[in-house]
Amino acid sequence: MEQLLRVMNFNVSSDGIAAGENQTLERPFGQDRPERLFGWAGATASWPMRTDPGGSRGLDDLFTRDFSRNIGAEIMGRNKFGPQRGPWQDHEWQGWWGGEPPFRTPVFVMTHHLRPSFTLSDTAFHFVDDDPAAVLARAREAAGGKDVRLGGGVTVIREFLDAGLVDTLHVAVAPVRLGSGLRLWESPEELLDRYHLDVVPSPSGMTHHLFWRR
C-alpha cells in the first residue's frame, strides 16, 4: 500500500498566516497566535492534552481523532522544534513538549545545524540536513509502512509542496485576520492546479480545507 505524505490539522488565519513574529520559548507560534488559531482543536473531546471530561464532538473532533491515525513518522522544520537559530547553543533543551512529546513516532527535524539524535519516552528525534525527497525517503523507511505526517511549519510545507511530494493536506482556516507573519498562501486557489479541494465549514467557525492530488 502506498505511503502518503500528509499535512494534517495545519492552522492558518483567513489571510493565510500560520506563524507569527517574535517567536520565543514562551510563545512557540509567535505573538498573539495560538488561542486564535488552535482553540478549535483544544475544545474537542479527543484533544490529547485534555485533563477534564467533556469537549465537543462532531466535525472538529473527527479531525482531532484522525491526527495520529496510521502515522509512522513525522517531518518538521527547525522552527517547530524550537526558537533557537544558528548553531545549537544548548543540547540540554529538547523541544517544547517536555518528557512526553505527543508524536510517539520517529521525528525528523530539518536543520542546517546537526546535533545527536535523542529519545524522549516513545518519540525519537533525528536532525537531518538534506533535501525534501531524501528526508522523506528516510521518514518512510522509519514509518514501517505507515504514512508520514508533515508537521510544518510554513517554510517546510512550502518546500515539500514545491517539490511535488505532498499527497494530502488538511488546513483549518480560522475566522480571523492576522495581517503579518509567515503565510502559507495568499489564497487556497493557488494549489488547485495540483490538488482537488473540498471546503467544509464547522459550527465552531473554522473552515476545513481538504486537498488531495489530482
ABEGO torsion letter per residue (X at the ends): XBBBBBBBGBBBBAAGBABBBGBBAABAAEBGAAAAAAAAAAABAABAABABBEEBBEAAAAAAAAAABGBABBBBBAAAABABBEBBABAABAEAAEABBAAGBBBBBBBABBBBBBBBEABBBBBBBBBAAAAAAAAAAAAGGBBBBBAOBAAAAAAAAAAGABABBBBBBBBBBAGBEBBABABAAAAAAABBBBBBBBAAGBBBBBBBBX
